């Protein structure tokens, strides 16, 4: 995103919004896949398990706004965020895309949101609206008019293909063994460049839709009195690093043979760092705040900006009431394969979560984010890792009781698989997801 310094101008409307709003420089999602991340983003609660994402026990942010007298509406293009998982709770109007294949661009989602705003303006009550487009998201298929031209210089910008070889210094291992060095050829760079080009194009497409929303609010004289918060439920891996050792042999997200594109299985910077922008009454204008925050801070911040009392104490903080606060920590994220722990706005450790990864002797990875923001050079510091693991265990002990054992059903998993998730999951007779065994090698047969 150009909002965060990308070399392409992918977010001109958000860039303009930021000039009179506040950009959070370091915001992290609580997970790298939609259901786990959204279950925490939309409740402000922490869940220590990534495989349980049903909103059965925690108050939804919309319920708090509804109880405070707000109109509440949601326009959601992701089909998994539906009534089965209780995402509709608290909404007077809940419009979710129910097809199993994401194909609707952001503009019609925003358009239906504008129509809903028009439908509730007459009585003068305030409104809370959740808009959830899906671009950018796999499969990358931006509308033709939003596409960036092909960028043959991308390979040169990334580095000469002949000199780049797999290895921890170039494509660090996310808890995976390092393969023998293998040169990346022109075809590999062409595929990487094409994928990143489409991803940038979908960001531009989303930004154009945000421009439509901003224009509509201004036309209705609502812009100056409306709080706008923009974020994402996760980032995206675009072949920055190696795949996990048990990735399926024919996974289309893995090629040559072990570079990884997607999200949901790892918690490195490209998959968990997300944009976070606020604009409106009570938001400092033209500010870029360097402190590190997580998605659990969004709900208390929205309540505070709307002068709505917190329905209950929450683990996050209202960001604009915390000026000058000390660095927070630990910041912990969770996915199906691992936990990440970040402390002192500097150190991040990745701990393998699943038993089969631990059996493979997959190592813990520690990175110094100040010296190495891309998480490419593993730091050898066993004492620091041990201390961070103790923080993780205390966090798990505190928040694991928040997770009722309610598995997802076949219909939801079918939708997830259509979105590129769940390739390594199958069902047992109780409909509970269970891991498939790692692919057998020739010597195992």
ROSEVO-9753 format. One line per field, with one value per residue (C-alpha): residue number from 1; residue in three letters; x, y, z. Coordinates in steps of 0.1 Angstrom, whole numbers. Example, Ala and Ser with C-alpha at 12.3 -4.5 7.8 and 13.67 -1.06 7.14 Angstrom:
num	c(1; 2)
residu	c(ala; ser)
x	c(123; 137)
y	c(-45; -11)
z	c(78; 71)
***
This chain:
num	c(1; 2; 3; 4; 5; 6; 7; 8; 9; 10; 11; 12; 13; 14; 15; 16; 17; 18; 19; 20; 21; 22; 23; 24; 25; 26; 27; 28; 29; 30; 31; 32; 33; 34; 35; 36; 37; 38; 39; 40; 41; 42; 43; 44; 45; 46; 47; 48; 49; 50; 51; 52; 53; 54; 55; 56; 57; 58; 59; 60; 61; 62; 63; 64; 65; 66; 67; 68; 69; 70; 71; 72; 73; 74; 75; 76; 77; 78; 79; 80; 81; 82; 83; 84; 85; 86; 87; 88; 89; 90; 91; 92; 93; 94; 95; 96; 97; 98; 99; 100; 101; 102; 103; 104; 105; 106; 107; 108; 109; 110; 111; 112; 113; 114; 115; 116; 117; 118; 119; 120; 121; 122; 123; 124; 125; 126; 127; 128; 129; 130; 131; 132; 133; 134; 135; 136; 137; 138; 139; 140; 141; 142; 143; 144; 145; 146; 147; 148; 149; 150; 151; 152; 153; 154; 155; 156; 157; 158; 159; 160; 161; 162; 163; 164; 165; 166; 167; 168; 169; 170; 171; 172; 173; 174; 175; 176; 177; 178; 179; 180; 181; 182; 183; 184; 185; 186; 187; 188; 189; 190; 191; 192; 193; 194; 195; 196; 197; 198; 199; 200; 201; 202; 203; 204; 205; 206; 207; 208; 209; 210; 211; 212; 213; 214; 215; 216; 217; 218; 219; 220; 221; 222; 223; 224; 225; 226; 227; 228; 229; 230; 231; 232; 233; 234; 235; 236; 237; 238; 239; 240; 241; 242; 243; 244; 245; 246; 247; 248; 249; 250; 251; 252; 253; 254; 255; 256; 257; 258; 259; 260; 261; 262; 263; 264; 265; 266; 267; 268; 269; 270; 271; 272; 273; 274; 275; 276; 277; 278; 279; 280; 281; 282; 283; 284; 285; 286; 287; 288; 289; 290; 291; 292; 293; 294; 295; 296; 297; 298; 299; 300; 301; 302; 303; 304; 305; 306; 307; 308; 309; 310; 311; 312; 313; 314; 315; 316; 317; 318; 319; 320; 321; 322; 323; 324; 325; 326; 327; 328; 329; 330; 331; 332; 333; 334; 335; 336; 337; 338; 339; 340; 341; 342; 343; 344; 345; 346; 347; 348; 349; 350; 351; 352; 353; 354; 355; 356; 357; 358; 359; 360; 361; 362; 363; 364; 365; 366; 367; 368; 369; 370; 371; 372; 373; 374; 375; 376; 377; 378; 379; 380; 381; 382; 383; 384; 385; 386; 387; 388; 389; 390; 391; 392; 393; 394; 395; 396; 397; 398; 399; 400; 401; 402; 403; 404; 405; 406; 407; 408; 409; 410; 411; 412; 413; 414; 415; 416; 417; 418; 419; 420; 421; 422; 423; 424; 425; 426; 427; 428; 429; 430; 431; 432; 433; 434; 435; 436; 437; 438; 439; 440; 441; 442; 443; 444; 445)
residu	c(unk; unk; unk; unk; unk; unk; unk; unk; unk; unk; unk; unk; unk; unk; unk; unk; unk; unk; unk; unk; unk; unk; unk; unk; unk; unk; unk; unk; unk; unk; unk; unk; unk; unk; unk; unk; unk; unk; unk; unk; unk; unk; unk; unk; unk; unk; unk; unk; unk; unk; unk; unk; unk; unk; unk; unk; unk; unk; unk; unk; unk; unk; unk; unk; unk; unk; unk; unk; unk; unk; unk; unk; unk; unk; unk; unk; unk; unk; unk; unk; unk; unk; unk; unk; unk; unk; unk; unk; unk; unk; unk; unk; unk; unk; unk; unk; unk; unk; unk; unk; unk; unk; unk; unk; unk; unk; unk; unk; unk; unk; unk; unk; unk; unk; unk; unk; unk; unk; unk; unk; unk; unk; unk; unk; unk; unk; unk; unk; unk; unk; unk; unk; unk; unk; unk; unk; unk; unk; unk; unk; unk; unk; unk; unk; unk; unk; unk; unk; unk; unk; unk; unk; unk; unk; unk; unk; unk; unk; unk; unk; unk; unk; unk; unk; unk; unk; unk; unk; unk; unk; unk; unk; unk; unk; unk; unk; unk; unk; unk; unk; unk; unk; unk; unk; unk; unk; unk; unk; unk; unk; unk; unk; unk; unk; unk; unk; unk; unk; unk; unk; unk; unk; unk; unk; unk; unk; unk; unk; unk; unk; unk; unk; unk; unk; unk; unk; unk; unk; unk; unk; unk; unk; unk; unk; unk; unk; unk; unk; unk; unk; unk; unk; unk; unk; unk; unk; unk; unk; unk; unk; unk; unk; unk; unk; unk; unk; unk; unk; unk; unk; unk; unk; unk; unk; unk; unk; unk; unk; unk; unk; unk; unk; unk; unk; unk; unk; unk; unk; unk; unk; unk; unk; unk; unk; unk; unk; unk; unk; unk; unk; unk; unk; unk; unk; unk; unk; unk; unk; unk; unk; unk; unk; unk; unk; unk; unk; unk; unk; unk; unk; unk; unk; unk; unk; unk; unk; unk; unk; unk; unk; unk; unk; unk; unk; unk; unk; unk; unk; unk; unk; unk; unk; unk; unk; unk; unk; unk; unk; unk; unk; unk; unk; unk; unk; unk; unk; unk; unk; unk; unk; unk; unk; unk; unk; unk; unk; unk; unk; unk; unk; unk; unk; unk; unk; unk; unk; unk; unk; unk; unk; unk; unk; unk; unk; unk; unk; unk; unk; unk; unk; unk; unk; unk; unk; unk; unk; unk; unk; unk; unk; unk; unk; unk; unk; unk; unk; unk; unk; unk; unk; unk; unk; unk; unk; unk; unk; unk; unk; unk; unk; unk; unk; unk; unk; unk; unk; unk; unk; unk; unk; unk; unk; unk; unk; unk; unk; unk; unk; unk; unk; unk; unk; unk; unk; unk; unk; unk; unk; unk; unk; unk; unk; unk; unk; unk; unk; unk; unk; unk; unk; unk; unk; unk; unk; unk)
x	c(0; 13; -2; 27; 54; 48; 66; 33; 5; -21; -41; -45; -79; -66; -35; -57; -78; -47; -37; -65; -66; -43; -23; -11; 23; 25; -9; -10; -39; -45; -44; -35; -68; -102; -124; -99; -89; -125; -138; -113; -115; -153; -156; -124; -118; -88; -91; -61; -72; -73; -96; -126; -141; -178; -191; -211; -199; -186; -205; -203; -194; -227; -246; -229; -238; -274; -279; -267; -294; -275; -288; -265; -258; -233; -225; -202; -187; -169; -193; -179; -188; -224; -253; -242; -212; -233; -217; -251; -257; -266; -272; -306; -295; -271; -263; -237; -225; -235; -218; -188; -165; -153; -159; -177; -154; -155; -175; -209; -203; -197; -227; -250; -236; -244; -279; -283; -271; -297; -324; -317; -310; -345; -349; -316; -302; -265; -254; -227; -219; -195; -183; -163; -152; -127; -103; -75; -79; -71; -80; -66; -89; -92; -115; -97; -99; -82; -51; -16; 4; 28; 61; 90; 113; 100; 125; 153; 139; 138; 173; 190; 176; 209; 223; 194; 194; 172; 186; 179; 195; 171; 140; 140; 124; 91; 98; 110; 142; 163; 165; 197; 204; 186; 187; 154; 151; 133; 101; 100; 104; 78; 53; 61; 59; 26; 10; 22; 10; -25; -24; -15; -43; -68; -56; -61; -96; -105; -91; -113; -144; -133; -132; -168; -177; -159; -176; -210; -204; -194; -223; -247; -229; -219; -181; -170; -192; -185; -157; -141; -118; -100; -81; -77; -82; -48; -20; -7; 23; 36; 64; 86; 96; 96; 65; 61; 75; 41; 25; 6; 27; 2; -8; -11; 2; 36; 60; 97; 89; 87; 80; 47; 19; -12; -20; -33; -5; 22; 24; 54; 52; 37; 8; 0; 9; -22; -32; -50; -63; -88; -105; -132; -143; -119; -91; -59; -54; -23; -7; 13; 16; 46; 33; 25; -11; -33; -68; -82; -76; -101; -134; -125; -113; -146; -166; -146; -148; -186; -189; -204; -195; -177; -202; -175; -138; -118; -81; -75; -70; -88; -59; -66; -68; -34; -10; 25; 18; 47; 54; 30; 36; 36; 16; 6; -10; -22; -28; -33; 4; 21; 20; 40; 51; 63; 79; 94; 83; 114; 117; 94; 95; 75; 66; 54; 19; 9; 23; 33; 55; 72; 78; 97; 120; 109; 128; 115; 125; 135; 139; 151; 124; 144; 174; 154; 118; 113; 122; 150; 178; 172; 188; 204; 193; 180; 174; 152; 133; 127; 114; 91; 78; 69; 49; 31; 22; 8; -12; -26; -35; -54; -73; -79; -110; -126; -127; -158; -151; -175; -161; -170; -193; -189; -206; -184; -152; -164; -166; -131; -116; -131; -112; -79; -81; -82; -61; -44; -77; -101; -131; -137; -171; -179; -173; -143; -113; -83; -49; -39; -6; 23; 29; 48; 82; 93; 110; 78; 58)
y	c(0; 35; 45; 26; 35; 10; 19; 19; 44; 17; 38; 74; 78; 64; 85; 116; 104; 99; 135; 145; 113; 90; 61; 34; 24; -11; -29; -66; -90; -116; -143; -148; -163; -148; -166; -166; -130; -116; -134; -113; -81; -79; -87; -72; -105; -128; -165; -187; -213; -206; -235; -222; -191; -192; -161; -179; -165; -129; -97; -86; -49; -44; -55; -27; -1; -14; -12; 24; 33; 31; 17; -12; -26; -50; -56; -86; -102; -131; -160; -177; -147; -157; -163; -199; -184; -157; -128; -113; -107; -71; -61; -47; -54; -82; -87; -114; -128; -165; -179; -201; -183; -148; -128; -96; -65; -38; -13; -30; -38; -2; 8; -14; 2; 37; 25; 13; 46; 64; 41; 50; 87; 100; 96; 112; 83; 75; 45; 18; 1; -28; -30; -61; -63; -91; -75; -80; -118; -150; -157; -124; -112; -74; -57; -48; -11; -14; -33; -20; -25; -54; -45; -63; -43; -61; -88; -63; -45; -77; -87; -104; -138; -154; -142; -151; -186; -203; -200; -184; -152; -149; -169; -177; -209; -205; -234; -256; -272; -253; -270; -273; -239; -237; -207; -189; -186; -161; -181; -180; -143; -138; -157; -139; -105; -113; -124; -92; -71; -86; -82; -45; -41; -55; -30; -2; -16; -15; 20; 32; 19; 37; 69; 62; 59; 91; 110; 97; 108; 142; 146; 138; 161; 132; 130; 154; 138; 101; 80; 58; 29; 10; -23; -58; -92; -105; -99; -121; -141; -135; -161; -142; -175; -212; -234; -257; -292; -309; -286; -308; -317; -302; -272; -244; -219; -237; -239; -244; -265; -247; -210; -201; -177; -174; -168; -187; -211; -187; -155; -137; -99; -102; -122; -104; -68; -49; -14; 6; 41; 62; 94; 116; 133; 126; 114; 135; 149; 142; 119; 87; 69; 45; 24; -13; -23; -53; -58; -61; -24; -16; -22; -2; 26; 27; 27; 56; 76; 72; 79; 45; 29; -4; -32; -50; -47; -57; -67; -40; -2; 28; 41; 78; 77; 61; 88; 84; 49; 25; -2; -30; -67; -94; -91; -127; -140; -175; -197; -234; -241; -217; -189; -157; -136; -100; -81; -46; -37; -55; -93; -118; -156; -182; -213; -244; -253; -286; -319; -331; -301; -305; -342; -330; -310; -278; -251; -220; -189; -156; -124; -88; -67; -35; -48; -73; -62; -88; -116; -131; -137; -160; -148; -174; -164; -194; -174; -149; -176; -194; -162; -155; -191; -185; -154; -175; -202; -177; -161; -195; -203; -170; -171; -207; -209; -184; -210; -233; -265; -259; -273; -259; -280; -293; -264; -238; -258; -261; -224; -220; -244; -224; -194; -213; -224; -259; -278; -297; -305; -334; -344; -373; -387; -361; -333; -321; -310; -332; -328; -351; -369; -354; -367; -400; -402; -430; -447; -446; -468)
z	c(0; -9; 25; 40; 14; -14; -46; -65; -59; -48; -23; -34; -16; 16; 13; 11; 41; 61; 57; 80; 101; 120; 106; 130; 117; 133; 136; 138; 132; 159; 133; 97; 85; 83; 109; 137; 130; 126; 157; 177; 157; 159; 196; 210; 228; 227; 216; 221; 195; 158; 150; 170; 155; 163; 181; 208; 240; 234; 228; 192; 187; 168; 199; 219; 193; 190; 227; 226; 201; 168; 136; 127; 93; 77; 40; 39; 7; 24; 25; 56; 79; 80; 104; 112; 130; 146; 128; 123; 160; 168; 132; 121; 86; 76; 39; 33; 0; 1; -29; -22; -46; -41; -72; -62; -63; -36; -55; -53; -16; -9; -31; -10; 21; 8; 0; 35; 50; 29; 43; 79; 78; 82; 120; 129; 149; 145; 126; 128; 94; 89; 52; 44; 8; 0; -25; -23; -18; -36; -64; -76; -104; -105; -129; -161; -156; -122; -134; -131; -163; -162; -145; -161; -138; -108; -111; -112; -83; -62; -73; -102; -106; -114; -80; -58; -44; -18; 16; 49; 39; 9; 16; 53; 65; 84; 108; 79; 68; 43; 9; -11; -28; -61; -85; -92; -130; -151; -151; -113; -112; -139; -118; -86; -105; -121; -88; -70; -99; -96; -58; -62; -87; -63; -36; -61; -69; -32; -28; -57; -39; -7; -28; -37; 0; 9; -19; -9; 28; 17; -7; 23; 46; 68; 63; 90; 117; 108; 123; 96; 105; 78; 84; 71; 88; 76; 52; 24; 16; -20; -22; 4; 21; 20; 25; 55; 51; 50; 24; -2; -32; -57; -37; -63; -37; -36; -65; -74; -53; -19; -22; -5; -15; 7; 43; 73; 80; 92; 113; 98; 91; 56; 69; 101; 97; 85; 77; 104; 97; 116; 105; 121; 153; 181; 158; 156; 121; 100; 125; 120; 153; 157; 186; 181; 185; 177; 165; 200; 203; 175; 194; 225; 202; 183; 215; 229; 197; 196; 233; 239; 273; 272; 278; 298; 304; 273; 269; 243; 247; 233; 213; 215; 253; 256; 245; 259; 272; 277; 250; 254; 254; 247; 215; 205; 174; 166; 135; 129; 128; 152; 177; 174; 204; 200; 229; 234; 198; 187; 193; 177; 182; 162; 181; 163; 176; 161; 175; 140; 135; 168; 159; 128; 151; 135; 154; 172; 152; 168; 149; 158; 140; 144; 125; 104; 98; 70; 94; 74; 98; 128; 160; 183; 219; 238; 270; 253; 236; 269; 285; 255; 257; 294; 283; 257; 282; 306; 278; 267; 303; 306; 273; 265; 287; 263; 235; 236; 217; 188; 155; 121; 99; 64; 47; 63; 55; 19; 17; 33; 8; -21; -7; -6; 31; 45; 20; 48; 67; 64; 85; 109; 115; 142; 116; 136; 115; 119; 103; 74; 78; 61; 25; 26; 10; -12; 17; 38; 14)
***
